[in-house]
Amino acid sequence: MCKPPLLDRDNQAPADEADEPEDLQTASEDSALKHRLDLQTGEDGLSEEEAARRLLQHGRNELPDLRTPKWRIFLEPRDTAHTLRAAQEWPDMSTLTALLLLNGFVGFFEDMRAGDAVAALKASLKPEAQVKRAGAWRKADASQLVPGDRVALAAGANVPADILLGRGMQVQVDQAALTGESLPVSLGEGSLVKMGSTIVSGETEGLVAHTGVNTFFGKTAALIGSTHDVGNFQKVILRITRALLLFSSLLVTAAVTYLSLTFDGEGYGVWPAVSFGAVLLVASIPIAMQVVCTATMALGSRLLAAKKAIVARLASIEQLAGMTVLCSDKTGTLTLNKMVLQEVLSYAKGADDAAILALAALATRWKEPPKDALDTLVLRAECLDRASLDRHEQLDFTPFDPKLRRTEATLRGPDGGVFDVVKGAPDVVLRLCDEANRSSIGAVFAAKVEELAQRGIRALAVARRPEGGGMEMVGMLTFLDPPRPDTKRTIERAMQQGVVVKMITGDHGAIARETARSLGMGDEIGASDSLPTILPGEEVPRTLGRDYGAMIEKSDGFAQVFPEHKFLIVEALRQRGHSVGMTGDGVNDAPALKKADVGIAVEGATDAARAAS
């Protein structure tokens, strides 16, 4: 049996069909189609005058800067110190000011994290776009794009705005960082390509539908910027401080009253008693408590750093200890974010793993670097005899076409015989086989394909046709993005500690259920249509926990979700009284990472995810 090769996401396979979740894609396309009616763009694009007018109307194509100046965060009012200064209590004022400055440093690093997350999102966007205006194509600053601009997209290009694709070839789009889908998707005319995604292959044109905060990317940034919750650690400190202050106030009031009433002309008077009470009240405020707690957690962070866990927010150490629910992304978090060849299935006599892989390799340009993930999977297999490939002469080759969903090659073998090889989507290749072959293997083959589909495992079929003969199915290769080696054990240990683990992913439901099943997380995976949504700038409802909390608690996870769904799932659980953790690695995880009590960005996470955690 061949040792399965690993395949990085950077060189990933094109999907067999449009892999974007159908209900989400349809909703976004319907919105874009309605918007297209107002774009009013001709073949020559917008004129410069019209573009300038729309720029004033819609604003620049960039994310708003939500960062508060760092000096303002640090220099907040320090009322207690000001009071002591007014009273000319210089030694006490100096001591108290030093403690307040230490507390200020803690708040300084806590309060500026939302702006840093948005800044990371802005930094990930490309600054230029190919735009057609007044009949001429030119490079332009992407921040100057407006709805209705005609732009060109080619392989390797970063999508500069939400773009409605026009007529042309289908393109392969990598939007894993936005939606969590583990494979690039095929999109064509009428589809909406999201800002921040990348064109993997193909060339096409489109019209800008949304810019700036109105894009999918912008809505994600708005969710991050809307999160200004006080951490649980700060809430505990405030509750303790308030309780002590209330108790101290009662005692000080009793003491001042007693001293004032028992004045005998030689002891305390009213004003001396009030002065004594003020000093006692100030002394009873635990101003150093946060400093002591922070120093203790800093020591803990050093121990975690030794285990390669970097603590960006010290309060998260305490919150991690009290976590009751852990929500986790799938792609790149629970899984390797690498495609792995699972098994080779034979449907022809005498066709072993090596023979099937060799035929699959002959349907590539094996002498050139791999063009896509399927070719990489095949050509990197250890049991592939590359020398045997070189004994063949490739007479013709048809590269992968998203519409045909297959690759074809015509070859001359070492014996001089000519034959064709086809590899592609199983249903497509089966239809190319002759009737006798379909009749003999059709039922078994279809049942296997259905089983793999239900488990979310991708498959690639390989068929061969000798010159003058019929097409015969030879075999099928299966591949999957498998869990990380330590994921299952980590989840088991979390469950043993009483933590409920839920998967929330943008990938397909079948893939999510298979991953959850293999990790022992349960298979009650819900869909996004049962979850609430939120518009940019809209206040988060305070009734999420009441309306959706019970349903979310009963589910083992959710599939085909967008960033706002992850954000609202975390908030609903928090409203139900849970201390919620969130793990993720992509832009689509950043709002939920910011909203959670404990945000955990895994190794290899995007800058936005790391800044939000």
FENZIDA-V779016 format. One record per residue. N is the residue number from 1. PHI is phi as a letter, one per 30 degrees, with the letter a starting at -180 (* if undefined). PSI is psi in radians with two decimals (999 if undefined). Layout:
N & PHI & PSI
N & PHI & PSI
This chain:
1 & * & 2.36
2 & d & 2.53
3 & d & 2.16
4 & d & 2.30
5 & d & 2.72
6 & c & 2.64
7 & b & 2.07
8 & d & 2.66
9 & d & -0.42
10 & d & -0.30
11 & b & 0.96
12 & c & 2.87
13 & d & 2.57
14 & d & 2.54
15 & d & 2.66
16 & d & -0.47
17 & a & -3.12
18 & d & 1.83
19 & c & -0.01
20 & d & 2.41
21 & e & 2.20
22 & d & -0.76
23 & d & -0.66
24 & d & -0.71
25 & d & -0.72
26 & d & -0.74
27 & d & -0.78
28 & d & -0.65
29 & d & -0.71
30 & d & -0.76
31 & d & -0.75
32 & d & -0.66
33 & d & -0.69
34 & d & -0.68
35 & d & -0.56
36 & d & -0.50
37 & d & -0.40
38 & c & -0.03
39 & d & -0.67
40 & h & 1.02
41 & c & 2.27
42 & d & -3.10
43 & d & -0.44
44 & d & 0.03
45 & i & -3.00
46 & d & 2.68
47 & d & 2.83
48 & d & -0.63
49 & d & -0.76
50 & d & -0.68
51 & d & -0.72
52 & d & -0.69
53 & d & -0.75
54 & d & -0.51
55 & d & -0.69
56 & d & -0.60
57 & d & -0.76
58 & c & -0.28
59 & i & 3.01
60 & d & 2.64
61 & d & 1.25
62 & a & 2.86
63 & d & 2.51
64 & d & 2.59
65 & d & 1.87
66 & c & 0.07
67 & d & 2.35
68 & d & 2.41
69 & e & 2.34
70 & d & -0.58
71 & d & -0.55
72 & d & -0.63
73 & d & -0.73
74 & d & -0.72
75 & c & 1.13
76 & d & 2.84
77 & e & 2.39
78 & b & 1.35
79 & d & -0.69
80 & d & -0.77
81 & d & -0.68
82 & d & -0.66
83 & d & -0.79
84 & d & -0.63
85 & d & -0.70
86 & d & -0.53
87 & d & 0.06
88 & i & 0.47
89 & c & 1.32
90 & d & -0.78
91 & d & -0.80
92 & d & -0.68
93 & d & -0.70
94 & d & -0.78
95 & d & -0.81
96 & d & -0.67
97 & d & -0.68
98 & d & -0.74
99 & d & -0.69
100 & d & -0.62
101 & d & -0.69
102 & d & -0.78
103 & d & -0.60
104 & d & -0.67
105 & d & -0.67
106 & d & -0.88
107 & d & -0.56
108 & e & -0.83
109 & d & -0.41
110 & d & -0.73
111 & d & -0.34
112 & c & 0.16
113 & d & -0.58
114 & d & -0.75
115 & d & -0.64
116 & d & -0.67
117 & d & -0.75
118 & d & -0.65
119 & d & -0.65
120 & d & -0.66
121 & d & -0.77
122 & d & -0.66
123 & d & -0.41
124 & d & -0.14
125 & d & 2.54
126 & d & 2.53
127 & d & -0.21
128 & b & 2.75
129 & b & 2.68
130 & c & 1.95
131 & b & 2.55
132 & c & 2.04
133 & b & 2.35
134 & h & 0.62
135 & i & 0.00
136 & b & 2.36
137 & d & 2.43
138 & a & 2.81
139 & d & 2.44
140 & b & 2.70
141 & d & 2.18
142 & d & -0.43
143 & d & -0.26
144 & c & -0.02
145 & d & 2.56
146 & b & 2.76
147 & e & 2.28
148 & j & -0.24
149 & d & 2.43
150 & c & 2.13
151 & b & 2.72
152 & c & 2.43
153 & b & 2.32
154 & b & 2.95
155 & e & 2.29
156 & j & -0.17
157 & d & 2.49
158 & d & 2.28
159 & d & 2.09
160 & d & -0.18
161 & a & 3.08
162 & d & 2.05
163 & b & 2.29
164 & d & 2.02
165 & d & 2.48
166 & c & -2.79
167 & d & 2.54
168 & k & -3.08
169 & d & 2.71
170 & d & 2.60
171 & c & 2.61
172 & c & 2.20
173 & b & 2.19
174 & c & 1.90
175 & b & 0.54
176 & d & -0.69
177 & d & -0.39
178 & c & -0.78
179 & c & -0.24
180 & i & 0.05
181 & d & 2.36
182 & d & -0.22
183 & b & 2.65
184 & e & 2.68
185 & c & 2.65
186 & c & 2.14
187 & b & 2.48
188 & b & -2.75
189 & e & 2.30
190 & j & -0.18
191 & d & 2.66
192 & c & 2.06
193 & c & 2.28
194 & d & 2.51
195 & e & 2.35
196 & j & -0.21
197 & d & 3.02
198 & b & 2.40
199 & d & 2.07
200 & d & -0.78
201 & a & 2.74
202 & j & 2.90
203 & b & 2.48
204 & a & 3.05
205 & b & 2.86
206 & a & 3.01
207 & c & 2.38
208 & d & 2.14
209 & c & -0.73
210 & b & 2.58
211 & b & 2.82
212 & h & -2.30
213 & d & -0.24
214 & d & -0.09
215 & d & 2.91
216 & e & -0.75
217 & d & -0.74
218 & d & -0.64
219 & d & -0.62
220 & d & -0.76
221 & d & -0.65
222 & d & -0.65
223 & d & -0.71
224 & d & -0.79
225 & d & -0.36
226 & d & -0.11
227 & c & 1.96
228 & b & 0.64
229 & d & 2.54
230 & d & 2.32
231 & d & 2.76
232 & d & -0.64
233 & d & -0.76
234 & d & -0.65
235 & d & -0.71
236 & d & -0.78
237 & e & -0.77
238 & d & -0.70
239 & d & -0.75
240 & d & -0.77
241 & d & -0.76
242 & d & -0.72
243 & d & -0.79
244 & d & -0.68
245 & d & -0.72
246 & d & -0.81
247 & d & -0.75
248 & d & -0.67
249 & d & -0.71
250 & d & -0.78
251 & d & -0.75
252 & d & -0.70
253 & d & -0.75
254 & d & -0.72
255 & d & -0.77
256 & d & -0.72
257 & d & -0.77
258 & d & -0.81
259 & d & -0.61
260 & d & -0.67
261 & d & -0.43
262 & c & 0.28
263 & d & 2.18
264 & c & 0.24
265 & j & -0.31
266 & c & -0.42
267 & c & -2.48
268 & d & 2.54
269 & c & -3.04
270 & d & -0.87
271 & d & -0.70
272 & d & -0.63
273 & d & -0.72
274 & d & -0.72
275 & d & -0.76
276 & d & -0.72
277 & d & -0.67
278 & d & -0.76
279 & d & -0.74
280 & d & -0.66
281 & d & -0.76
282 & d & -0.71
283 & d & -0.46
284 & d & -0.22
285 & d & 2.16
286 & d & 1.17
287 & d & -0.46
288 & c & -0.04
289 & d & -0.75
290 & d & -0.62
291 & d & -0.77
292 & d & -0.79
293 & d & -0.71
294 & d & -0.74
295 & d & -0.68
296 & d & -0.77
297 & d & -0.50
298 & d & -0.65
299 & d & -0.70
300 & d & -0.63
301 & d & -0.56
302 & d & -0.66
303 & d & -0.68
304 & d & -0.61
305 & d & -0.58
306 & d & -0.40
307 & c & 0.31
308 & i & 0.50
309 & c & 1.88
310 & d & 2.15
311 & c & 1.97
312 & c & -0.39
313 & b & 1.94
314 & e & -0.63
315 & d & -0.37
316 & d & -0.35
317 & d & -0.82
318 & d & -0.68
319 & d & -0.58
320 & d & -0.65
321 & d & -0.48
322 & c & 0.21
323 & d & 2.35
324 & c & -0.46
325 & b & 2.32
326 & c & 2.03
327 & c & 2.39
328 & b & 2.41
329 & d & 2.86
330 & c & -1.15
331 & d & 2.08
332 & i & -0.14
333 & c & -1.09
334 & d & -0.49
335 & c & 3.00
336 & d & -0.30
337 & i & 0.57
338 & b & 2.39
339 & d & 2.38
340 & b & 2.31
341 & d & 2.09
342 & d & -1.07
343 & a & 2.84
344 & c & 2.08
345 & c & 2.33
346 & c & 2.42
347 & b & 0.28
348 & b & 2.51
349 & d & 2.35
350 & i & 0.02
351 & c & 1.77
352 & c & -3.06
353 & e & -0.79
354 & d & -0.70
355 & d & -0.72
356 & d & -0.74
357 & d & -0.65
358 & d & -0.74
359 & d & -0.72
360 & d & -0.67
361 & d & -0.57
362 & d & -0.34
363 & d & 0.50
364 & b & 3.01
365 & c & 1.43
366 & d & -0.33
367 & d & -0.14
368 & c & 2.84
369 & e & 2.54
370 & e & 2.40
371 & d & -0.45
372 & b & -3.11
373 & d & -0.61
374 & d & -0.78
375 & d & -0.69
376 & d & -0.76
377 & e & -0.77
378 & d & -0.86
379 & d & -0.30
380 & c & 0.00
381 & d & 2.35
382 & d & -0.54
383 & d & 0.13
384 & d & 2.22
385 & c & 1.70
386 & d & -0.51
387 & d & -0.63
388 & d & -0.53
389 & d & -0.69
390 & d & -0.24
391 & d & -0.03
392 & c & 2.63
393 & c & 2.14
394 & d & 1.99
395 & d & -0.56
396 & a & 2.65
397 & b & 2.32
398 & c & 1.95
399 & d & 2.97
400 & d & 2.33
401 & b & 2.12
402 & e & -0.47
403 & d & -0.74
404 & d & -0.47
405 & i & 0.72
406 & a & 2.87
407 & b & 2.43
408 & b & 2.64
409 & b & 2.53
410 & c & 2.27
411 & b & 2.76
412 & c & 2.15
413 & d & 3.07
414 & e & -0.47
415 & d & 0.04
416 & j & -0.13
417 & d & 2.52
418 & c & 2.39
419 & a & 2.82
420 & c & 2.57
421 & b & 2.38
422 & b & 2.36
423 & b & 2.49
424 & l & -2.77
425 & d & 2.38
426 & e & -0.78
427 & d & -0.59
428 & d & -0.82
429 & d & -0.65
430 & d & -0.67
431 & d & -0.43
432 & d & -0.33
433 & d & 2.70
434 & d & 2.88
435 & d & -0.68
436 & d & -0.74
437 & d & -0.72
438 & d & -0.67
439 & d & -0.62
440 & d & -0.58
441 & c & -0.13
442 & e & -0.87
443 & d & -0.81
444 & d & -0.76
445 & d & -0.81
446 & d & -0.68
447 & d & -0.68
448 & d & -0.75
449 & d & -0.72
450 & d & -0.72
451 & d & -0.78
452 & d & -0.68
453 & d & -0.74
454 & d & -0.51
455 & c & -0.03
456 & i & 0.38
457 & c & 2.25
458 & d & 2.65
459 & b & 2.59
460 & b & 2.06
461 & c & 2.62
462 & b & 2.26
463 & b & 2.75
464 & b & 2.48
465 & b & 1.98
466 & d & 2.77
467 & e & 2.17
468 & i & 0.00
469 & c & -3.00
470 & c & 2.78
471 & d & 2.32
472 & b & 2.31
473 & d & 2.22
474 & c & -0.79
475 & a & -3.09
476 & b & 2.38
477 & c & 2.40
478 & c & 2.54
479 & b & 2.73
480 & a & 2.67
481 & d & 1.77
482 & d & 2.84
483 & d & 2.69
484 & d & 2.65
485 & e & -0.56
486 & c & 0.06
487 & d & -0.84
488 & d & -0.75
489 & d & -0.67
490 & d & -0.75
491 & d & -0.72
492 & d & -0.75
493 & d & -0.65
494 & d & -0.75
495 & d & -0.62
496 & d & -0.48
497 & d & 0.12
498 & i & 0.23
499 & c & 2.22
500 & d & 2.22
501 & c & 2.23
502 & b & 2.46
503 & c & 2.25
504 & b & 2.03
505 & b & 2.69
506 & d & -0.08
507 & d & 3.07
508 & d & 2.67
509 & d & -0.71
510 & d & -0.74
511 & d & -0.71
512 & d & -0.75
513 & d & -0.70
514 & d & -0.74
515 & d & -0.78
516 & d & -0.70
517 & d & -0.78
518 & d & -0.39
519 & c & 0.02
520 & i & 0.51
521 & c & -0.06
522 & j & 2.84
523 & b & 0.33
524 & d & 1.36
525 & c & 2.04
526 & d & 3.01
527 & c & 2.89
528 & d & -0.36
529 & d & -0.22
530 & c & 0.03
531 & c & 2.70
532 & d & 2.89
533 & b & 2.93
534 & b & 2.48
535 & c & 2.71
536 & e & 2.30
537 & i & -0.19
538 & d & 2.44
539 & d & 2.45
540 & d & 2.18
541 & d & 2.48
542 & d & -0.01
543 & c & 0.20
544 & e & -0.80
545 & d & -0.71
546 & d & -0.73
547 & d & -0.62
548 & b & -0.18
549 & e & -0.80
550 & d & -0.73
551 & d & -0.73
552 & d & -0.69
553 & d & -0.63
554 & d & -0.41
555 & d & 2.61
556 & d & -0.19
557 & l & -3.10
558 & b & 2.52
559 & b & 2.86
560 & h & 0.70
561 & c & 2.73
562 & c & 2.97
563 & e & -0.66
564 & d & -0.52
565 & d & -0.78
566 & d & -0.75
567 & e & -0.83
568 & d & -0.53
569 & d & -0.81
570 & d & -0.78
571 & d & -0.70
572 & d & -0.73
573 & d & -0.66
574 & d & -0.68
575 & d & -0.38
576 & d & 0.04
577 & j & 0.11
578 & d & 2.59
579 & c & 1.95
580 & c & 2.31
581 & c & 2.70
582 & b & 2.28
583 & c & 2.50
584 & a & 3.07
585 & b & -0.18
586 & c & 3.03
587 & e & -0.65
588 & d & -0.29
589 & c & -0.26
590 & e & -0.79
591 & d & -0.74
592 & d & -0.64
593 & d & -0.70
594 & d & -0.65
595 & d & -0.54
596 & d & 2.71
597 & d & -0.61
598 & b & 1.97
599 & c & 2.21
600 & b & 1.92
601 & c & 2.20
602 & d & 2.99
603 & e & 2.36
604 & i & 0.16
605 & d & 2.74
606 & d & 2.84
607 & e & -0.67
608 & d & -0.73
609 & d & -0.72
610 & d & -0.70
611 & d & -0.53
612 & d & -0.35
613 & d & 999
